[in-house]
């Protein structure tokens, strides 16, 4: 679910996707694991890997990120 009315906003796919894009705008590209650790440290200490994965899938489906040479990068 993209938005959960009963959950915290920091656990929504939209919020996590926004955090991912913010980190990728600051760097050229990052590995999936490195990006996950960065998001956990900066935005949500209790982030579940499944929610992170769903957010990556969402961004990929709307053509905002791509996998290039084993790393995630922002598509402009």
Secondary structure, DSSP 8 states (H G I E B T S, - for coil): ----TTS-GGGSHHHHHHHHHHHHHHSSEE-HHHHHHHHHHHT-TT--HHHHHHHHHHHHHTTSEEEETTEEEE--
